[in-house]
Amino acid sequence: MKQAGDAAGLASRASGQGVPFALVSGRGIGRKILDPACDMAEFRRMLAVKRRQEGYRSFFESVPGLHGTLPEAYFTMMKRTWMQAYFGY
């Protein structure tokens, strides 16, 4: 890996979060340097969360007539514990 965190483009466009992704990627890169056999499971999990967030964001943007309704439903659902766990919060 050549880059970490914001420099690697890991900040979430959907949530605006960058610090959690930078911390996980920095930790993963450090572990990989110290142990090349490291599986980087936490880093892969973080990438999966980011892909999930970006997928929902792309969906919201692709339906112009629902620009107000879909994000509103998303933020209402984000109050639920299961939804926060799904999105890695």
N, C-alpha and C positions, 0 to 999 in steps of 0.2 A: 504494500500500500504506500502510495506516495503522499497522500493528503489525509487530513483528518478534519472532522467537524465542518464548519462553514466553508473552509477552503475546498473541501471535497463536494460542496453543494448539498450537504446533508441537512441543512435547516429545512424545516417543514414549511412549505408554502401554505398548506392548509391551516396549520395552527399558529404559525409564526415562531414556533419554538426552534431554538438553535443550540442552546446550552446543553440540554439533556443529550442531544445527538452528538455534540462535540465531546462530552465527557465519556460516553460509551465508546465512541470511535477511538478516542485517545487511549483509553484503558485497553481496548482490544489491540491496538497497534503496539502498545508497550508490551503486552503479554506475548504477542506474536514475535517481537524482536527478541525477548528473553527466552521464549520457547517456540521455535518454528513449528512444532507439532501441535500447537494450540489450535483448537477447533473454532474459536471465535464465535461460539454459540450466542452470546449476548449481543454481539455486533450483528449477526444474521437476524436475530429477533428484532432488533431495532430497525434494520432495513425493511423487514416485513411490515412493521408498524407504519413506517414512512410510506411504503408503497400503498398500503391500505388507505392512509389519509389522502394521499395524492389521487388515488382512484376515485374516492368520493368527491373530492374537490373537482376533478375533471368532469364527473357526472353532473354535479351541480351547475357547472359552467356550460354544459352541453344542452341544457334545457332552459332556453331563455325565458319562456313564459312562467317558469317556476322559480326564478331567481330569489324571490322573497320567501316563498313558502318552504322550499327544500332546506335552505340554511336554518330557517327558524325551527323546523322539525329536527334537524341535526342537533342544534344547540339545546333544544328541549330534551332530546334523548341523551345528550352528554351528561345530564344530571344523574342519570342512572349508573349505578356502580358497575353493572355488567358491561355497559357501553364504554365506560372509562377503561375497564380492563381490556376490552377488545381493541381499543385504540392506544393502549400502552400508557395511560396516565396513572 
